[in-house]
Amino acid sequence: MQRPAHRPIQAAVIGDANPPLAIVKLAEQVGRLLTRRGITVVSGGLGGVMEGVSRGAREAGGCVVGIVPSNRLEEANPWCNVVVPTGMGHARNVLTALAGDFVIAIGGGAGTLSEICLAWIHGRPILTLQGTGGWADRLGATPLDQRGSSRIIPCASLAELERAIDELFGD
């Protein structure tokens, strides 16, 4: 995959809205890691993993885009510096999944699964952070179907996540 020449790389970070605190703290570390690499963070803009990754990225000086399900700007977590109010409910998952050059899944339930499926269909690489529960753990590297236009890359640590990003963008 090539690094975009005209804009920063964008990572769609998806996951649980109500995870344990340890997972939120891990998401903060992911946000900091992405910002250090100059990557813009995109998420569903609400709580849990979304707020954790947003906080980590913003505290590190990064750009955070929150794509929220309602039509209210104030619905976003306080760490988003760009808010896209969609008024689309769960249908906003399409926008979230497609707004990233790649997707990082941290845990996740049905909403996360829908975003993973959309990313797969549209050829976005999907990095799953193992040990976070939910669909990130269940999928492993399992292809979703025969399309083969995308891939799922399980990462057992932040170091593996960083290496996978390097491999995707040739750093």
TAQUIJO-V489128 format. One record per backbone hydrogen bond with DSSP energy under -0.5 kcal/mol. CO is the residue of the C=O (numbers start at 1). NH is the residue of the N-H. If there is no record, write none. Layout:
BEGIN
co | nh
CO | NH
CO | NH
END
This chain:
BEGIN
co | nh
9 | 40
10 | 12
10 | 101
10 | 102
11 | 13
11 | 42
12 | 14
12 | 104
14 | 106
16 | 49
20 | 23
20 | 24
21 | 25
22 | 26
23 | 27
24 | 28
25 | 29
26 | 30
27 | 31
28 | 32
29 | 33
30 | 34
31 | 35
32 | 36
33 | 37
34 | 39
35 | 38
40 | 11
41 | 65
42 | 13
43 | 67
45 | 77
47 | 50
48 | 52
49 | 53
50 | 54
51 | 55
52 | 56
53 | 57
54 | 58
55 | 59
56 | 60
57 | 62
58 | 61
63 | 41
64 | 66
64 | 81
64 | 82
65 | 43
65 | 67
66 | 68
66 | 84
68 | 86
69 | 89
70 | 86
70 | 87
71 | 73
72 | 75
73 | 76
77 | 80
82 | 66
83 | 85
84 | 68
88 | 91
89 | 92
90 | 93
91 | 94
92 | 96
93 | 97
94 | 98
95 | 99
97 | 100
101 | 125
102 | 12
103 | 127
104 | 14
104 | 106
105 | 107
105 | 129
106 | 16
107 | 136
108 | 135
109 | 113
110 | 114
111 | 115
112 | 116
113 | 117
114 | 118
115 | 119
116 | 120
117 | 121
118 | 122
119 | 124
120 | 123
125 | 103
126 | 128
126 | 153
127 | 105
127 | 129
128 | 130
128 | 155
129 | 107
129 | 132
133 | 136
133 | 137
134 | 137
134 | 138
135 | 139
136 | 140
139 | 142
145 | 148
151 | 126
151 | 153
152 | 154
153 | 128
155 | 130
157 | 161
158 | 162
159 | 163
160 | 164
161 | 165
162 | 166
163 | 167
164 | 168
165 | 169
166 | 170
166 | 171
END
